Amino acid sequence: RTSAYNDAFHIWHDGHFGTINGLRLGRLPSLSVDWTEINAAWGQTVLLLQSIAERLNYRLREFRLVPMGSFSRIERLDDGSQLELYSSSDLSFGRLLRDRRFDTAMVAFLTCLQEICAHVTKKDPSFDLPYPINKDQVSGMSIKVHFNNDVTWTKALKFMLIDLKWLLSWITKQRKNG
């Protein structure tokens, strides 16, 4: 029996890159991935985590995931502010501010992923992520693009996708057993 989630959200890797539905997350000095592809990958990632939260009938405490394709965002529940989970190759001064907002959105996404995983762990104490999440880091590597290098950022994103695949596998297993 196959899982509709696995069919709809294929998480894999392409060398150093984590991929979702063939879209790469990250950049390398030797291989510059276009922002349109990265933004589309983030859109798929947000849609998957939102789908998992709905499947678990779980409501996030701090944020609301807003999947909107390449322009997905995360909304803060306390003040309604929007965190844009997309960027561009624009080299203007405004890029610096956008990078910081993008970083804030990626950290918010990690917070959502970690919160849902903590919920799952309460249901099943044997559930444990292969790459631990702590604030803005996945397995000790920052997910922020600002003041980071492309190799570390790309590896953190790959590990985040592996954690998401781990969560997806748990959901699929529960569905088969339940």
Disulfide bonds with the S-S distance in Angstrom:
none
